[in-house]
Every structure is written in structure tokens, then in C-alpha cells.
């Protein structure tokens, strides 16, 4: 049974950066409208089933009503999603229940937790968050068509998907967490409001990609050495301590409507598997823009770059191939 999974985060696009910067607010009504377009696109491909993560806002209900007589609709059997871990649990359940492709609605943080559970399933990430390097601003109908075409076997993963990278964070020899785009070591002692918007609190950053057209912490790296999703390297940027040979100052858009001058003590490219030591002063590590890991003095903390991140569907390429095949 060909199946597309749907994971939509009702909290994406609503964090504190709406107050401290000028981040857009993506309402639940707009997310529901996006899903209506996604569902229409999926149905047009002849897919058998849509499997949906339940959420407390009922984002998929209007879309489900639109297509209830045209396709089989099911919800993942799990508690209603009200925290990050629910998205990971939903992704794992979708793998177990034979989903072929997952459409996500959210930002970098949403896709980070989905990637923990999706395994080899390709993702079609639609941007509805704040800092959106991993997901793209894709029209929902086209996203649904691309996802449905993969699920139906019309398009192969090897034809239209690109493997993304990942940063793995280790504490005292054990894998603690990971990030898809950036991991930032901060002086802030507590997770708190999670979001990072003040560069003065940064000690260091590790980046899987640094694209000039992006916004957020990774945009700092793009002013040093642009790195794409496909390049087999990452970037290590140090913002405190003695200046090194590559010390410089850059101006970058670190949050929506916020362009800052950032002093760089040193930076260099890093290779897959290279062990990057992180000084374990008290503070936190922000993963994809959100503080997640609290650090204590004396811990052995390091990070590595992996080329085995989730598969991501290139929607424009998918549409090009579909057009060529009639």
C-alpha cells in the first residue's frame, strides 16, 4: 500500500523570535491551508493512503475532510502531539507502518526531531518555521505531488533525493543529540526560551552547510566559506579566545529582520568523522537554533560531522522529471 506520512508542527513559527526579532507568524489556519494543498497534490498521484501525526490543533482535519472519499486516511496511534518527542515517535511509527515518504511542516527544529525517527524515508520539508535552512518555501500542491510520486513508485529516491548532513554531539563518550544545520556553543546557562538570537553569547559554532541565501546562525558561516548540502565538509567557527590566522569580522542576518556584526576569532573547514573538541565550560549547546543541551564543567564534549543525514526530496527536480515523463 503506497503511503505518504504527514508531520505538521503546530508550534513552529511562534517562538520568542517574534518578540526579539521580526520573525513571521505562521498561523494554524495557514498551516491547515498548506495541508489542504498538500493533500490535493497527493491524491492526484493515486497514492493509496495518508498517515497523519495527530496534533492538539487538528491541523489536518480540513484537508482530511476535503479528500475523505478519495483516499484512505489514518492517524498514527499515539498520544496527541504536544512536545518535540512526539514528532520523533510519529516518524518511527511511520517507518514501522510502511510509509514511503514524509511531508513535514515546520522549521529546522521540527525537521531535526523528525530526522531522529525517519530512518531512510525521504522527507519533503515545507518551511513554516523561523530559521529555515533545511526546509524550503515549497508550494504545498507541488510538495504533495512530489511526495505522492515517490510513494507511488513513479519517481525513485535515487533520482530526486539528496542526502543531507548531520552533526552528532557526544558527552562523556555517549551520543547525546544531533543537528541538521548548526550546533552553537553558548554561554547561556539554561535552555530557557530555547531560541538563540544574541551572537554575544556564542562561543563556537559547527555547521553542516553555510548557504549565502539562508538566515540564522549558518548565515555567519556563509560569509566565511559557502558550503552546500552536497559538499563533503562542514565548518567550525570560533568566536572567543585568541585570534587565529583566519580572524575576521562579518555582517550576517542572524534572525529575521536582524543583521549583526559578528567578530570571528578563527574558522576552518571540517571533514566527515573528524572529532571536534568542545570546551565544557558551563553553558548550553543550541541545535538548529534552539538550546537543547546543558553543559557542565569537566564533561568530555565533542562533535563529529556525518554524511548520513536524512534524505531530502528536491521538489523542482521531481517536477522536472514528471513533466518529461508526461
C-alpha positions in Angstrom: 0.0 0.0 0.0 1.6 3.3 -1.1 1.5 5.8 1.8 2.6 9.4 2.4 3.1 10.4 6.0 2.2 13.9 7.4 4.0 15.5 10.3 2.9 19.1 11.0 4.2 21.1 14.0 1.6 23.5 15.4 4.2 25.3 17.5 6.6 26.1 14.6 6.8 29.8 13.6 5.7 31.0 17.0 8.7 31.2 19.3 10.3 34.2 21.1 12.0 35.5 17.9 8.6 37.1 17.1 9.4 39.4 20.1 13.2 39.9 19.9 13.4 40.0 16.1 10.9 40.2 13.3 10.1 36.6 12.6 6.9 35.9 10.7 4.0 34.3 12.5 2.6 31.3 10.6 -0.9 30.8 11.9 -2.5 27.4 12.4 -5.1 28.4 9.7 -2.3 29.0 7.2 -0.7 25.6 8.1 -4.1 23.9 7.6 -4.5 25.6 4.2 -1.0 24.4 3.2 -2.0 20.8 4.2 -5.2 21.1 2.1 -2.9 21.8 -0.9 -0.5 19.0 0.1 -3.4 16.5 0.3 -4.8 17.6 -3.1 -1.4 17.0 -4.6 -1.0 13.6 -3.0 -4.5 12.4 -4.1 -3.7 13.4 -7.7 -0.9 10.9 -7.8 -3.1 7.9 -7.0 -1.5 7.1 -3.6 -3.5 4.6 -1.5 -3.1 6.1 2.0 -2.2 9.2 4.0 -0.9 8.6 7.6 -1.1 11.6 9.8 0.5 12.6 13.1 -2.3 13.7 15.5 -1.8 17.2 17.0 -3.8 19.2 19.5 -4.7 21.9 16.9 -6.1 19.4 14.4 -4.2 20.9 11.5 -5.0 18.1 9.1 -8.8 18.0 9.8 -9.8 20.4 7.0 -7.5 18.7 4.5 -8.8 15.2 5.6 -12.4 16.4 5.1 -11.5 17.6 1.5 -10.3 14.1 0.4 -12.0 11.7 2.7 -13.9 9.9 -0.1 -10.8 9.9 -2.4 -8.1 8.2 -0.3 -7.7 6.2 2.8 -6.9 8.4 5.8 -5.4 7.1 9.1 -3.9 8.7 12.2 -0.8 7.3 13.9 -1.9 5.6 17.1 -0.2 7.7 19.7 -0.9 10.5 22.3 -1.8 13.8 20.7 1.5 15.6 19.8 2.3 18.3 22.4 6.1 18.2 22.5 9.2 17.6 20.3 9.5 13.9 21.1 6.1 13.3 19.6 7.4 14.1 16.1 10.2 11.6 16.5 7.8 8.9 17.8 5.4 9.6 14.9 8.3 9.3 12.3 9.3 5.9 13.9 5.7 4.7 13.7 5.5 5.7 10.1 8.6 3.7 9.3 7.1 0.7 11.0 3.7 1.1 9.2 5.2 1.2 5.7 5.2 4.9 4.9 7.1 5.7 1.7 7.7 9.4 2.1 7.0 12.0 4.8 5.9 15.6 4.3 6.8 17.9 7.2 5.6 21.4 8.1 8.0 23.3 10.4 11.4 24.8 10.6 14.9 23.4 11.2 14.0 22.3 14.7 11.0 20.3 13.6 12.9 18.5 10.9 15.7 17.8 13.4 13.4 15.7 15.6 11.7 14.1 12.7 15.1 13.0 11.3 15.8 11.1 14.5 13.0 8.7 13.7 12.5 8.6 9.9 15.5 6.4 9.1 15.9 6.1 5.3 12.5 7.6 4.4 12.8 10.7 2.2 11.4 13.9 3.6 9.6 16.7 1.8 10.1 19.6 4.3 7.9 22.6 3.9 9.0 25.8 5.6 6.7 27.1 8.3 9.3 27.9 11.0 11.7 30.7 11.8 15.2 29.9 10.6 14.7 27.7 7.6 17.8 26.3 6.1 16.7 22.7 6.0 13.1 23.1 4.8 12.2 25.1 1.7 9.5 27.5 0.7 7.7 25.0 -1.4 4.1 25.4 -2.7 2.0 22.7 -0.9 0.4 21.3 -4.0 3.8 20.6 -5.6 5.2 19.1 -2.4 2.2 16.7 -2.3 2.7 15.7 -6.0 6.4 15.1 -5.4 5.8 13.0 -2.2 3.0 11.1 -3.8 5.0 10.3 -6.9 7.8 8.8 -4.8 5.3 6.8 -2.7 3.6 5.5 -5.8 7.0 4.5 -7.3 6.8 6.9 -10.2 10.0 8.5 -9.0 12.9 6.8 -7.3 14.7 8.0 -4.3 18.0 8.0 -6.2 16.5 10.2 -8.9 15.2 13.1 -6.9 16.6 12.9 -3.4 19.8 14.4 -1.8 21.4 13.1 1.3 21.8 15.8 3.9 24.5 16.0 6.6 24.3 15.8 10.4 26.2 16.9 13.4 26.5 14.4 16.3 27.1 15.7 19.8 28.9 13.4 22.3 29.1 13.9 26.1 31.4 11.6 28.1 31.6 9.2 25.1 27.8 8.8 24.6 25.8 10.2 21.8 23.6 13.0 23.3 21.9 14.6 20.4 22.3 15.8 16.8 21.6 18.7 14.5 20.9 19.0 10.8 22.3 22.5 10.1 24.1 24.1 13.1 25.3 23.4 16.6 26.2 26.5 18.6 28.0 26.5 22.0 26.7 29.4 24.1 27.4 31.0 27.5 23.7 30.9 28.4 23.4 28.6 31.4 19.8 27.3 30.8 17.7 26.1 28.0 15.1 28.7 28.9 13.2 30.1 25.8 15.4 27.8 23.6 15.9 30.2 20.7 19.2 31.9 20.1 19.3 35.4 18.7 22.1 37.1 20.6 25.6 36.4 19.0 27.4 37.9 22.0 26.5 34.7 23.9 28.2 32.4 21.3 31.5 30.6 22.0 31.7 28.5 18.9 29.6 27.0 16.0 29.7 23.9 13.9 27.8 24.0 10.6 26.9 21.2 8.1 26.1 23.9 5.5 26.6 27.6 5.0 24.5 29.0 2.2 24.5 32.7 1.4 20.8 32.9 0.8 20.0 31.4 4.3 19.1 33.2 7.5 20.2 32.3 11.1 23.4 31.2 12.6 24.5 29.3 9.5 24.5 32.6 7.5 27.6 33.6 9.6 29.5 30.7 8.1 28.3 31.6 4.6 30.2 34.9 4.9 33.4 32.8 5.6 33.2 29.9 3.2 29.9 29.0 1.4 29.2 25.2 1.8 26.3 23.4 0.1 24.2 20.4 1.2 26.3 18.2 -1.2 29.8 19.1 -0.2 31.7 16.6 1.9 32.8 19.0 4.6 31.4 21.3 7.3 32.6 24.4 9.1 34.0 25.1 12.6 33.8 28.8 13.7 35.3 30.0 17.0 34.0 33.3 18.3 36.0 33.7 21.6 39.6 33.4 22.6 42.9 34.4 21.0 42.5 35.5 17.3 43.8 32.8 14.9 45.1 33.1 11.3 41.5 33.4 9.9 40.3 36.0 12.4 37.8 38.5 10.8 34.5 40.3 11.2 31.4 39.5 9.2 27.9 41.0 8.9 25.2 38.5 8.6 21.3 38.1 9.0 21.2 36.1 12.2 17.4 36.3 12.6 14.5 37.7 10.6 15.0 41.4 10.4 18.2 41.3 12.4 21.6 41.9 10.7 24.5 41.8 13.1 28.3 42.4 13.0 30.0 39.2 14.3 33.6 39.0 15.3 35.3 35.7 14.3 38.3 34.6 16.3 39.1 31.8 13.8 37.5 29.3 11.5 38.2 26.3 9.4 36.6 23.6 7.3 36.0 20.2 9.0 35.9 16.7 7.4 33.3 13.9 8.0 34.2 11.9 11.1 36.7 14.5 12.4 36.4 14.8 16.2 35.9 18.5 17.2 36.5 19.1 20.9 34.2 21.5 22.7 35.4 23.2 25.8 33.0 22.2 28.5 32.5 25.4 30.4 29.1 25.9 31.9 26.6 26.8 29.2 24.4 25.2 26.6 24.5 23.9 23.0 21.9 25.1 20.7 20.9 22.6 18.0 19.5 24.1 14.8 18.8 27.4 16.5 17.3 26.1 19.8 19.2 25.5 23.1 18.8 21.8 23.9 21.9 20.5 25.7 23.1 21.9 29.1 26.9 21.7 29.7 28.7 21.2 33.0 32.4 21.8 33.8 34.6 18.7 33.4 32.5 16.9 30.8 34.2 15.4 27.8 32.2 17.1 24.9 32.9 16.7 21.2 31.1 16.7 17.9 31.5 14.9 14.6 30.2 15.6 11.1 28.3 12.8 9.5 27.2 12.5 5.8 24.4 10.1 6.8 21.6 12.7 7.5 18.1 12.2 6.2 17.2 12.0 2.5 15.5 15.2 1.2 13.3 15.4 -1.9 14.4 18.0 -4.5 10.8 19.1 -5.5 11.8 21.2 -8.5 13.9 18.2 -9.9 10.9 15.9 -9.2 8.6 18.2 -11.1 11.0 18.4 -14.0 11.2 14.6 -14.3 7.5 14.2 -14.1 7.0 16.8 -16.8 9.5 15.0 -19.0 7.6 11.7 -18.5 4.2 13.2 -19.4 
